Amino acid sequence: MAHSHSVLSFQSFTTQTLSADEIQLIESSVAQFGAPLLMLDCDSIRRQYHALNDALPNVTLHFALKPLPHPVVVRTLLEEGANFDLATSGEVELAAQEGVPAERTIHTHPIKRDADIRDALAYGCRVFVVDNLNELAKFKPYRDEVELLVRLSFRNAEAFADLSKKFGCSPEQALTIIETAQAWNIHIKGLSFHVGSQTIHPQKYVDAIRTCKEVMEQVVERGLPALSTLDIGGGFPVTYTRQVMPIEQFCVPINEALNELPETVQVLAEPGRFIVAQAMMSVASVMGQAEREGQMWYYLDDGIYGSFSGLMFDDAQYPLVTLKQDDELFPSVLAGPTCDSIDVIAEDIMLPRLENGDLVVGCMMGAYTSATATDFNFFKRAQTIVFNEHMVNSERLIG
Ligand SMILES: *Cc1c(COP(=O)(O)O)cnc(C)c1O
């Protein structure tokens, strides 16, 4: 309990502190399981799911498995009443294995193989996404079983991942797809979009919703069957080292835009990052150290090829904390364990003098971290240990 910790002075760093309870839990977990670890808090997942659900009262939330496809996450959200967004046969398998009723799922990958469609249909998932005529044609054999969403593209240079560069079509192309589907007797249920992961400004959603409303009106003007569904995708932001708007405030203009849609339109969202980012902390230990060009280099047992893969794939800047506390700080580098020179987590940061075995904690490590980790150089991925899976202990581990 006497343990304290120091916060790293990152460039644009927000204060991140660990409670005495958290520190004790981290130390006892490493004593029991060894390092590196990922500590997953199911209470955080429940809390984030309900926060978004409350902020979007008329929207059905489908958790996108992609950022953290862990069975415990699926189980926890299933119990809370969530729906799910699947994109691959592996994700279909995970949902099926955890007993997710297929009616509570949609399949949102815009580009699929016939086998992917068949796997999802065999499970019972009926809703799929298309953004071009080539993809639409793949559904001719399944026209009696499927309902499709047409994905529109809205570019977003500010997001961590601009998901409208690779996927989505223009409003005119959407109308062509909808007309063609009518001719081919394939049911188009509605429209979808993804404004980009970690979207900072809600106006991106507002603009996209307004454009979709116009497309829906044009569908009716052309004498096509009215669309019943709008899927506003994922992208809801969380605070890493840069503070973002609280979610209630973020969703106010989105709800206003949604209120302009006809009442018959059912609205869905596909949040990923927002639900899970806060739920994991990473814990790595110092394997060795050297002084190089006036800086202390600490080599950790987790790095860019492991839990910190998001530094490469996701643009995230994770708040880092050392458990050791000292007033005297030195210019330091945190590096990963592999023999590759790009395997560096943070440079030019001020740290206390660390010993081998000292622990470094990464916060906000739930989304796009272990999901994209590799075993490069045969360094094993961090083991994930789960807390608060059953709500016997309502104490919150990660605040
Ligand atoms: C990745 C992805 C999501 C989740 O996005 P977040 O930014 O993590 O909320 C949702 N839908 C689709 C189709 C995706 O590819």
Ligand as a Chemical Component Dictionary entry (heavy atoms), coordinates in Angstrom:
data_LIG
# 
_chem_comp.id                   LIG 
_chem_comp.type                 NON-POLYMER 
_chem_comp.pdbx_formal_charge   0 
_chem_comp.three_letter_code    LIG 
# 
loop_
_chem_comp_atom.comp_id 
_chem_comp_atom.atom_id 
_chem_comp_atom.alt_atom_id 
_chem_comp_atom.type_symbol 
_chem_comp_atom.charge 
_chem_comp_atom.model_Cartn_x 
_chem_comp_atom.model_Cartn_y 
_chem_comp_atom.model_Cartn_z 
_chem_comp_atom.pdbx_ordinal 
LIG C1 C1 C 0 -13.861 -1.198 -37.143 1  
LIG C2 C2 C 0 -15.295 -1.066 -37.438 2  
LIG C3 C3 C 0 -16.199 -0.639 -36.450 3  
LIG C4 C4 C 0 -15.749 -0.175 -35.087 4  
LIG O1 O1 O 0 -15.229 1.104  -35.187 5  
LIG P1 P1 P 0 -14.710 1.931  -33.910 6  
LIG O2 O2 O 0 -14.068 3.116  -34.497 7  
LIG O3 O3 O 0 -13.779 1.046  -33.170 8  
LIG O4 O4 O 0 -15.925 2.281  -33.104 9  
LIG C5 C5 C 0 -17.540 -0.617 -36.768 10 
LIG N1 N1 N 0 -17.982 -0.986 -37.983 11 
LIG C6 C6 C 0 -17.155 -1.393 -38.956 12 
LIG C7 C7 C 0 -17.722 -1.791 -40.257 13 
LIG C8 C8 C 0 -15.785 -1.441 -38.721 14 
LIG O5 O5 O 0 -14.961 -1.823 -39.701 15 
# 
loop_
_chem_comp_bond.comp_id 
_chem_comp_bond.atom_id_1 
_chem_comp_bond.atom_id_2 
_chem_comp_bond.value_order 
_chem_comp_bond.pdbx_ordinal 
LIG C1 C2 SING 1  
LIG C2 C3 SING 2  
LIG C2 C8 DOUB 3  
LIG C3 C4 SING 4  
LIG C3 C5 DOUB 5  
LIG C4 O1 SING 6  
LIG O1 P1 SING 7  
LIG P1 O2 DOUB 8  
LIG P1 O3 SING 9  
LIG P1 O4 SING 10 
LIG C5 N1 SING 11 
LIG N1 C6 DOUB 12 
LIG C6 C7 SING 13 
LIG C6 C8 SING 14 
LIG C8 O5 SING 15 
# 
